[in-house]
Amino acid sequence: MRFAALPPGAAFRSKLVPAVVVVALGDWIFYQRGLLGGNCSFFGWALLAAMLVGRPAVRRDRRAWIALLAAALFAFAYLCDPSLLAWTLFWVTAGMATLLPATARFDDGWRWLQRLVWQAVCVPFGPLIDLVRLGRVRGKGRAARTNLRAGIALLALPLGGSAVILTLFAAANPLVEQALSALVPDISLMLVPRAMLWTVLFVMAWSLLRPRIARRLLPGLDRAGAGALPGVSVASVTLSLVVFNAIFAVQNLLDAAYLWGLAPLPEGMTLAGYAHRGAYPLIATALLAAAFVLVTLRPGSDTARSPTIRRLVTAWIVQNVFLVASSMLRTLDYVEVYSLTRLRIAALAWMALVGFGLAAICWRLLRGRSGAWLVNVNGVAAALVLTVACFVDLDAVAARWNVRHAREVGGSGAALDLCYLSDLGDSSVLALVELERRPGLDPALRERVRAVALDRIAGLEQGQRFGWTLLGQRRLAAVRGDRERLGPPPRWGERGCDGALIPPRPLTDPAPEQPTLTGARGK
């Protein structure tokens, strides 16, 4: 690996100025104003603008513009609903935007993963490396040293004299003293975290203005391990696929009988227990099957050219897709009995991606596609799913589903868990307000729902003051009229996470019982 050549002095300064502007803006947003939450999106857009100004190659590359627009989109997703996923995707696309001008073509997802990892590893050391290289460039030649000394001699008298005069004026005029105090911070302990913030912001900006190009990459899937593998032959793979198909057929028939309602479950076993036990192990089995096909049936190998093996693999992958569908049905059955959560929604999306990947592997085998094609098509599918997840609040989806399917409102789902809805924070506000409005709700439950809803609305208002988000503002606007209608809880008192009143503790502890004397002395 080697680094990109350092540009001449003028080009270097053209990158330094945008980086300093970004640091100043970040200091104003995070330190002076104390803004967090969705306000970080404005800093992300400032980073992209600095990259456009400081890296002319990005402006001239159409591919970089596509990645740049994607990064701006993920910054907007962070403005709507801040999440680690949105911030991560922002940096991935911003890193691609700054690296694309240095690549001849897009390549494939596997090679780009290596480039982005190398870029991330080099981020903390980038300014130091460039500073050392700049010192070496500046140190070459007598003319450079002469110019540096001349510049220092030229600025020494004006700067030194101005400092002395401003010090005297500050002592004579309190207005000048206040202005200088605002411009020049005191050297104190508070300056240490501020300097650390400046360093972090500068490193972030510099990583986009001066990217690190990975010159050597690991081989792609089509070249990795191209030699024959021990124990892998046409006969062994054929026998393995025959046995695997038989085992999978038994498992799929059992799932079809029990999950699809073709036969009753054995005595003592519930559908929820059957569904929950097998969802994730079956997905792991499908992933192992995918790895087996990728390793043993590489394009151009003897096993991949065998018609019998190709038919057996096709049948096996179809069974794996059916297995994934059964795993998704298991998860849905478990949700029906219990409740919906963010992790269960993510698990369903992951299972769908696994099923898509298995179908892509089968298509690659039948059509003779390359490993790069397989990586790219799966990468695009995963990117689309993650992009949707950036703009959809999965916690809010889970809260609405649980409220509408709870047993207390005549639904077929689990009993309402108000503690879980309270833990979801802002995401459950609209669902709680909707539940409190519902006619025919038990008065005691309505009171508890009202208490939890008011607590979540108060938390949302406080959160908006310190970390404003577009989604939070929309939620506040939606419940603004409902808060007055809800009013305070009917009964005052300390309440638990489910909105139920906590019995007050006794003001004084009861007197301890006196021991009763027994034995010879008590008689």
N, C-alpha and C positions, 0 to 999 in steps of 0.2 A: 504494500500500500504506500502511496506517496501523495503528497498534497499538491493542490493546484498552485501554479506559480504566482507569486505575489505581483500585483500590478504595479505600475510606476507610481511615483508619489502623488501625482494629480488624481489618478484613479483611486488610490487608497484614501485620499481625503474625501473624495466623492462618496465613499462608503461610510467614512467616519462621521460626517455631518448628519446623515439620516439616523445613524445609531444614537447620536447624542440627542437629537430631537425626540426620538422614541423614549429614551431614558427620562427626559424632562417631562414628557407627557405622562409616562407611567408614574413618576414621582407625584405629579399633580393629582392623578386619579387615585392611587393607592395610599399615598402617605399624607398629602395635604388634605384631600377630601375624604379619605377613608372609605371609598366606594368599592364594593365587592359585588358578588353575584353576577347578574347580567351585564353590569358595567364593564366587566373584563372584555366583552366583545369589542368595545371601542379600542381597547389596546390591541386586540388581534387585528382589527382593520388597519390600525396605524402601522403594525408590523408589515402587513401586505403592501401598504403604500410606500413604506421605506424601501422594501425590496424592489418595487417598480422604479423608484428614483435611483437607488444605488446600484442596481444590476440591469444595465441596458440589454443584456442578452435575454432576460426574461421578457422584456417588452417586445423583442423581435421573434419570439418563439410562439407559434400558435398552440402547441401542446402545453406549454407553460401557462398560457392564458386559461386553458380549460381547467387545469389544476388550481390556478389562482381563483377562479370563480367558485370552484368547489370549496376551497378554504374559506372564502367569504360567506358561502352558504352555511358552513358549519359554525362560523362565528355568529351568524344570525341565529342558528339553533341554540347556541349558548346564551344569547340574549333572551330568547324565549323561555328556556328552561335549562339553567346551568347543570351540566353533568360532566363527569369524567370522560364519558364516551364522546361527547361533542368536542371537548377540548383535545382529546387524543386524535380524533379524525381531522381536526383543524391542523394539527402539527404534521400529520402524515401527508395531507394534501399540500400544505405549505412547503414541506421538505421536497416533495416531488416537483413543485413549481420551480424551486431554485436549482434542483439537480437536472431537470429535463434538458436545459440548453447544453449541458455537458455530455449528453448521450446522443448517439447517432439515431437511435430508434427506441421505441418503447421497451423492447425485449419482452420479458414475461414477469409475472408476479414474484417468482422465486428469486430472480436476480434483483428486482426492486426491493424485496425484503432485505437482502444483504446490503444494498446501498443505504437504505434508511437506517438500518441498525448501525452501520459504520458512521453515518452522519450523527446519530444520537450519541454514540460513544465519544466522538471527537468534540462535541459541543462544549463541554467545560474547559477544554484545553485550546480551543481555537484562538482566542485573543492572545494567549501567551505565546503560542507558536508564531502567530503573525508578528507579535512584538519583537521576538528574537530575530525573525527573518528581516524585519524592517531595520533593526539595528545593524545587521550584517550589510544590508544594502546601503544604509546611510554611512557605514564606516568605510566603504570602498572609495578610494580616491581622495586626494588632497583637496579638491575643489569642494566636495561635500562638507568636509570638516571646516573649511574656511567659511562657507556660507552659513553653517550652523553658528560658528563663533560670531560672525558678523551680525546675525539675527539677534543673538543674545545681547551683544553690545548695543545694538540699536534700541532694544526694548527695555533694557535695564533702567536707564535714566527716566523715561516717561512713566513706567509703571511704579518705580520706587518713589519718584516725586509725587505722583498722584496719590499713592497710599498715605504719604505723610500729610499732604494737604487735606485729604478727606478725614484723616484722624483728628486734625486740629479743628476742622469745621464741625465734626460730630461732637467734640467737646464744647463748642461754642453754641451750637444750634440743636435743640432737642428734636426738631423735625428731621434734620439730616441724620441724627443718631437713630431715630426710629426707622428711617428708610434703609440705612445700612444694616440694621439688625434684621430687617425682613429679607434683605438680599444675601447677607453673609451670616449663616447660622453659627451659633456658638459651638465651640469645640467641647462637646460634652458626651456623656454616655448615650444620649439620644441620637447622636450622629452615627454611632456604630451600626445600629440596625438600618438606618437610612442608607449608609454606604453599602451595606450588604444588599439592600434592595436595588440600588443603582447597579451593582455588579451583576446581579441576576438578570436585570432588564437588559443590560448591555450585552451580556452573553447570549440571551435569547435573540436579540436583534442581529448580532454579529453572525450567528449561525445561519441566518437566511441571507445575509449580505456576502458572507465568505464561506460557502459550503465546502465540505470536504468530500472529494470524489474517491470512491473505492475503485482502484485500478484493476485489482485482481479479485475475481469472483469464483465461488465454488461452482462446479459443473452443474448443469441442469438435470432434470429428471431423466431425460433421454440418454444422457452420457454417464450418469452416476452408476457405478457398478455394472458396466456393460458386459463384463465377463460372465461366464457360466457360474451359477451358484451351486455349491455342493449339495447333493441330495435332491436337486430340482431337475427333473427330466420329464419327458412327455408321459411316461408310464406312471411316475409318482404323482404328477399333477392330476392326471386323469383319475387315478384311484382316489386321491384326496377329494376331488370334486364330486365323485359318486357318493362317497361316505358323507360329505358335508351336505349334499342335497337331501340325502335320506334323513339326517338329523334335523335339518331345518324343516323338512316336511312334517315331521312329528310335532315340532314346536308350533308351527303355523296351524296345524289341524287342531291342536289344543286351544290356541287362541281363538280360532274361528268358532270352536264349539262353545267356549265359555264367554268370551268378550262380545261376540256377535249374537249371543242369545240363542244358539242352536242347541244347547244342552244346559241343564242346571248344574250349578257348582256342587262339589262334594259337600257332605254334611260337615258343619262346623267351620266352613270357609266363607268369608264375605267377599263381595265383589271388590270392595275397596282394598282389602288385604291382598287379594290376587293381583289387582292392578298396580298397587304401590310397590310390591316386591319386585316386579320384573321390568319396570319401565327403563331404568338406567342400565342394568346389566345387558338388556337386549340391544340397546344402542351401542354399548361397548362391543358386543358381538358383531354388529354390523360394521363398525369401524375396523375391527380386526379382519373381517372379510374383505373390506376395501383394500387394506394394506396387503393382504395375501394376493389379490389380483394384480395390484401394482407391481409387486416384487417378482412374482413368478410369470407374469404374462406381459413382459415388456415388448414394445413394438419391434418386430424383426426377429424375435427369438423363435426357437422351434416350437415351444409351447403355444405361442400366439398364432402360429400358422396352422396348427392342427384343427381341422373342422370339428372333430368330436369335442375337443376342449372348449372351443368357442361356443358350441351349443350348450355344454354343461355350465360354462360360466354365465351365459345369458340366463339360463334357468335359475342358477344360484343367485344372481343379482336380483332377478324378479322376486325370488323368495325373500331376499334381504329387504327389498322395498316394502313387501307385504309385512315383514317383521317391524319395520319402522312405523308403518301405518298402525299396526297393533300396539306399539309402544305409545303412540300419540293417543290412541283410544283408551289405553290404560290410564294415561295422565288425565284425560277428560273425565273418565269415570271417577277417578280419585277426587277431582275438583268438584264433581257433583255431590259427593258425599261430604267433603270437607269445605274447602273454600278456594278461591282463586288468589294467587299471589304473583308478584312481579317475577320471581324466580321460575314459577311454573309457566308463565307466558314465555319467558326466555327459553325454557326447556322445550316448549312446543316449537318455537322458531328454530332452535338448534336441531331438533329432530327433522324438521322439514328440510333444512340445509343438508343433513346427512342423507336423506332420501334423494335429494337432487344430485348430490355428489355421486351416489351409487349409480344413478341413471347416466350421469356424465361419463363415469368409468366404462359402463357398458357401451355407450355410444363411441367412446374413444377406441375400444377394442374392435367393434364391428366396422368402423369407418377408417381405422388406421390413423387416428389423430395423434399429434405429438404430446409429449408431457407438458410443454409450454401451453398448449391449447387447454389442457385439463386444468392447469393452475389458474390460467386467466379466467376461464368460464366460472370456476368456483369462487375466485376472488371477486368477480363482478357480482355474483349472487350474494356473497357475504356482505359486500359493500352496500348493495341495495337494502338488505335487511337492516344493517346497522344505521344507514341513513334514515330509514323510516323510524327506527327506535329513537333517534335523536329528536324527532319532532312529535313523537307520541309519548305522553306520560303514562307509562305502564302501570304505575301505582294508582293513577286515577281510573284507568280501565278496570283494574282489579277491584277498586272500591265500589265503582258503579255496579259491577257484576254481582258482588257480594250483597249489596243493598237490595238489588232487584230480585235476587233469588233466595233471600233469607227465608227461613221457616216462619219467622214472626210476621212476615207480610204475605204469607200464602205461597211462597216459592218452594221449589223442590231441593234447594241447596241446604247448606249447613246452617246451624244456629248463628245468629248475628254476633260477631266478635267486635265489640266497640273498642276494646283495647287495641286490637290490630288496626282499626280505622284511625284511632288516635295516633298510633305510631307512624302512620303514613304522612302525617303533617299536613302541609298545604294541599296535597293531592286529594285528600278525602273531604275537603270543605264542601264542594258542590254536591257530592253524594250524601253527606250528612244533612244538608239543607233540604235536599229532595226527599229524604226519608222522613224528616220532621214534618214536612208538608202533607205527607200521605194520610188520607182520611182513614178512619177506622183503626188507627194504631193504638195499642194499649197505652193508657195515660202514663203509667209508670215508666214504660219504655220511652215514650215521647219526652218525658222530663229528662231522662238520662241522655237521649240523643241531643236534646237542646243544650244541655250542659257541655257535652263534648264539642258540639258545633260552635258554640260561643267561644270556647277555649281555643279551637283551631283558627277561628276568624281573628281572634286577638293575636295569636302567634303569627298569622299571615301579615297583619298590619305592622307588627314589629319587625318582621323579616324584610318587608318592603322598605323600611326606613334605612336599613343597613346594607341590604343586598337586593336592589331593585331588579325585577325581572318582568318581561312583557306578559308572561303567562300569569304571574302573580297579580299584576295590575288588572288583567281581564277577570280574574276570579274575584278580586275585590269589587270591581264594577258590577259583577253578576249578583253578589250577595249584599250589596250596599243597602237595598231596600229591605232585604230579609232580616238584617240584623235588628232594625227597629221593630219589625213584626215579631221576631223571636223574643225580644226582651230578655231580662235576666231570668235565671232559673227560679222556679216558684219557691223553692226552699233554699235558704242560705246555709252553707256549711262546706266543710272540706269534702272533696269528691275524689274518687279513684279514677283510674284510666278509663273505666267503662261508664263514667258519669254517675255512679251510685254514691249516695252519701256514706261517708265513713263515720261510724258511731264515735261520739266524743269520748275522750279518755277521762277517767275520774280525776277531779282536781287534786285529791289527796289519796295516797296509798292507804289501804286498810291497815289498821294496827296489827302487828304480828301476834299470833296466838301465844299466850303464856304457857310454857311447858308445865305439865301436871306432875307433881312430885309423887313418886311411888316408892315402895320399898319400906324398909324398917324405919327410916327417918320420917316418912310421911304418915305413918300410922299413929 
